[in-house]
Amino acid sequence: MKNKAVFLDRDGTINSNEDHYYVYLPEHFRFNDGVVDGVRRLNEAGYLVIVITNQGGVARGIYNARQVEELHAYMCRELEKAGARVDAIYYCPHHGDVAPCACRKPAPGMILQAIERFNIDPARSCMIGDSPRDVEAAAAAGVAAILLPSNSDITPAIDQLLSNKRDKYQDKSLS
């Protein structure tokens, strides 16, 4: 049997980006409301939790891959302290203005890589994000999507997903 997964966007969905457009330092990282508990609930419900994030600041020279990876390690440690885990993180270091690629959302490349690597059933999976790019990438990969307002509480999206009423959340906006 194939796995089910929830793909989460990072900036604006997992963490606040209100004060910093590019979040790459641990001291600027703040979880949005409901994320830590939501990830733990998804883990308990048997979903793989996979982060899918554009990090165009790397291509623009604002920060580097090491800083992205250090921030991801920090985020994972903080989640683990609360009994939650992320199963994988995929990030695109490119930016269309600097280095066009096939992985930057709205392209589905990162989602498709995860689907293949983890034997994920797209029909049993969902993307949660705060941008139309997230929804477009999910649709191109055959995955449902929930669009949230940026920097909002993720709890309503997790509640809908865990209610097992797929038709209630498929490609819906919770704004």
QUIQUIHU-V307650 format. One record per run of one state. SS is the DSSP state (H for helix, E for strand, L for the rest). FROM is the first residue (numbers start at 1). LEN is the number of residues. If there is no record, write none. Layout:
BEGIN
ss=SS from=FROM len=LEN
ss=SS from=FROM len=LEN
END
This chain:
BEGIN
ss=L from=1 len=2
ss=E from=3 len=1
ss=L from=4 len=1
ss=E from=5 len=4
ss=L from=9 len=2
ss=E from=11 len=1
ss=L from=12 len=3
ss=E from=15 len=1
ss=L from=16 len=10
ss=H from=26 len=3
ss=L from=29 len=2
ss=E from=31 len=1
ss=L from=32 len=3
ss=H from=35 len=10
ss=L from=45 len=3
ss=E from=48 len=7
ss=L from=55 len=10
ss=H from=65 len=17
ss=L from=82 len=6
ss=E from=88 len=5
ss=L from=93 len=16
ss=H from=109 len=10
ss=L from=119 len=1
ss=E from=120 len=1
ss=L from=121 len=1
ss=H from=122 len=3
ss=L from=125 len=1
ss=E from=126 len=4
ss=L from=130 len=2
ss=H from=132 len=9
ss=L from=141 len=3
ss=E from=144 len=4
ss=L from=148 len=7
ss=H from=155 len=8
ss=L from=163 len=3
ss=H from=166 len=4
ss=L from=170 len=2
ss=E from=172 len=2
ss=L from=174 len=2
END
